[in-house]
Amino acid sequence: MDSNQTIPTTTGPLSTTDTAMLEVLVPGYGFMSRLLMSYLNFDVSAYLQLLVGLAVFGASARYTLFIIWAHFNELFVSRAEIRLDDEAFHYLMFWISRQPHMKDTNRFVAGIKTNSYWSDNDTEDEDLTRDEDDENVSFNSEKEESFESYWAKVTTRDKYKKMQFTPSEGCHYFWYKSRPLMLERVNRDGGTWYVMNNERIYLSCLGRNPAILKTLLAEAQQAYVERDKNRTVIYRGSRINAGQSFNWYRCMARLPRPLSTVILDQEQKHDFLDDIKEYLHPRTRRWYTNRGIPYRRGYLLHGPPGTGKTSLCFAAAGLLGLKLYVLDLNSTALNEESLSSLFSELPRRCIVLLEDVDSAGITKTRAPPSTSTSTSDTPANDATPKEGSTEAESPAAKEEDKKGGITLSALLNVIDGVAASEGRILIMTTNHVDKLDPALLRPGRVDMKIVFGYTSEADIKELFTSIYATMDNDLARNGAPTIHTNGSNGSVKLPKTIVGHTAKPNGEIPRKPLQINGKMEKGKEDPQSLVCLRSNISELASKFAAAIPSGEFTAAEIQGYLLNYKETPEIAIQGAVEWVQTARDKKRAKEGEVEGVEEEAKAEKGKNDKA
Ligand SMILES: Nc1ncnc2c1ncn2[C@@H]1O[C@H](COP(=O)(O)OP(=O)(O)OP(=O)(O)O)[C@@H](O)[C@H]1O
């Protein structure tokens, strides 16, 4: 038989043209049919109509099922969508990672973090819990163990970070309050941060009433918020995955710092807090709104480094239960757009801390258009611009803008421009208030200034007392909680006699080593050798203050010295005079170095000018 002849079949013969067309529609058809024919003697073309019919039926059945399923979902299923760039996503992921039933899922994402995105830090949370654990549980319960074995246990445990398991992409079914729920995690394709932003979680339940989903989400939120308990949560404005976009990144949650531990003139401290409280009062908000005054409050804390500016800010946030948003204006990647987007994302009530506002482009004065004297080195008040001149930028400033970083006009815009956020408390700190542009300091932008200075005699006494006073939850050297013999707040416990700390012939006082190698045995400290009288500590504080000149050292410097003698205040007192001398010598040497560098720079400049 002629091989080119068409084969008669039950469904009719296929011509060469038909086969060619089929080849176009179903690539590989010709090859497959020849293969089947030659090996199995099976003619596909004979069943073609049947196969096409089945394919059409399959497709339409699938489509119909899809439509029915879509309608069923619409009519009988409630669904919540949670997006990655929303805080609810973190609530849910946090909750999920702590659900025992989620451990049963066979498709999951394993990791140290519950999500790969920017605004959460679970490891920090875990670290904090572990720190508390380490102090209170491990050591307390095993008072007899040596430091080495305790420390070995802690470090070994630290090596193993807790794994978190969250459901991977796809659908997962689970029971919640006796109701079957479905969780679907969808991650759209991409690689850049903003495509990752498309990640979604869908929570579904049967029925038109979504109450169960809302209950679950509320529970997740509560669990998430609960973990901060009474901690002060600190956010930092930073770039997302090294991209251009900035966002607030939750960097840590710390136990609040008691305000009493910040040494500052009592009146100033209370004025500051009273002012914030007054500002936060609902009647104040109404008062501002009624009068059309923007509801904002700004504070400037200024003084030398290490005088307590940041500490006061942190203590205030803890006391008022406010979140602290810290932003470094020195970042060259930060521009006006990202700054305003950061400010627009602030919650209604919070403290924004801008540290060292004297740095970077902020001190570059915006000269009025007519003047061109402003240079990048000129301090703000040397070429003081008048209010309103802030928007006009000198060529130097424009050049600075190109380099990146934030400019004064950008900062002023976010602080109190038309689109500036309301309700937040803005605290700026600086070491050089004289370098700041008066435009930044005008009322409305800065409503209260607090000066931090070197410690006075009273400050030194207070610092000494706060360091050596026994706190309620301090651990004694043997690992047991300290006993307050007078039971009152702020009771103090001091060693009566300091054994083994006699001065060397050269006057050097040996530092008592921190007991990290020795065995911390129960009962090593004789309770009889401890004096628990407030009068005693105040007497020691007075002695210490007498040895330290007033108005010469910062609280940080004195604290640094006292930390060498955490358990031995009397040794600290004995060594104070010598420490003062050494510290003075060091300062002088440093000043000499700085002067030398400045002179060199001047001479170099002079040479260049001449040239
Ligand atoms: N007034 C103070 N009261 C209590 N502690 C203080 C005080 N000043 C400094 N310290 C201690 O010194 C350290 C540094 O303090 P802090 O960061 O608050 O200083 P700062 O003024 O913000 O410094 P900088 O200007 O360098 O940012 C902290 O450990 C803090 O406990």
The ligand as a Tripos MOL2 file, in Angstrom:
@<TRIPOS>MOLECULE
LIG
   31    33     1     0     0
SMALL
NO_CHARGES

@<TRIPOS>ATOM
      1 N1         23.1070   62.5530   84.2750 N.pl3     1 LIG1
      2 C1         23.3500   61.2410   84.3060 C.ar      1 LIG1
      3 N2         22.7170   60.4620   85.1920 N.ar      1 LIG1
      4 C2         22.9460   59.1580   85.2240 C.ar      1 LIG1
      5 N3         23.7710   58.5050   84.3950 N.ar      1 LIG1
      6 C3         24.4310   59.2480   83.5010 C.ar      1 LIG1
      7 C4         24.2370   60.6340   83.3940 C.ar      1 LIG1
      8 N4         25.0150   61.1030   82.4230 N.ar      1 LIG1
      9 C5         25.6440   60.0510   81.8980 C.ar      1 LIG1
     10 N5         25.2850   58.9390   82.5370 N.ar      1 LIG1
     11 C6         25.7700   57.5900   82.2210 C.3       1 LIG1
     12 O1         26.7570   57.7310   81.2220 O.3       1 LIG1
     13 C7         26.4850   56.9430   80.0880 C.3       1 LIG1
     14 C8         26.2600   57.8310   78.8660 C.3       1 LIG1
     15 O2         25.1250   58.6260   79.0770 O.3       1 LIG1
     16 P1         24.2320   59.2310   77.9020 P.3       1 LIG1
     17 O3         24.3450   58.3870   76.6860 O.co2     1 LIG1
     18 O4         22.8730   59.4820   78.4360 O.co2     1 LIG1
     19 O5         24.9890   60.5880   77.6470 O.3       1 LIG1
     20 P2         24.7090   61.6490   76.4920 P.3       1 LIG1
     21 O6         24.7070   62.9750   77.1450 O.co2     1 LIG1
     22 O7         23.5080   61.2830   75.7290 O.co2     1 LIG1
     23 O8         26.0230   61.4730   75.6230 O.3       1 LIG1
     24 P3         26.2210   61.8490   74.0670 P.3       1 LIG1
     25 O9         26.0930   63.3140   73.9450 O.co2     1 LIG1
     26 O10        27.5960   61.3670   73.7960 O.co2     1 LIG1
     27 O11        25.1800   61.0990   73.3140 O.co2     1 LIG1
     28 C9         25.2870   56.1050   80.4430 C.3       1 LIG1
     29 O12        25.7390   54.8390   80.8150 O.3       1 LIG1
     30 C10        24.6560   56.7810   81.6220 C.3       1 LIG1
     31 O13        24.1820   55.8310   82.5310 O.3       1 LIG1
@<TRIPOS>BOND
     1     1     2 1
     2     2     3 ar
     3     2     7 ar
     4     3     4 ar
     5     4     5 ar
     6     5     6 ar
     7     6     7 ar
     8     6    10 ar
     9     7     8 ar
    10     8     9 ar
    11     9    10 ar
    12    10    11 1
    13    11    12 1
    14    11    30 1
    15    12    13 1
    16    13    14 1
    17    13    28 1
    18    14    15 1
    19    15    16 1
    20    16    17 2
    21    16    18 1
    22    16    19 1
    23    19    20 1
    24    20    21 2
    25    20    22 1
    26    20    23 1
    27    23    24 1
    28    24    25 2
    29    24    26 1
    30    24    27 1
    31    28    29 1
    32    28    30 1
    33    30    31 1
@<TRIPOS>SUBSTRUCTURE
     1 LIG1         1 GROUP 0 **** ****
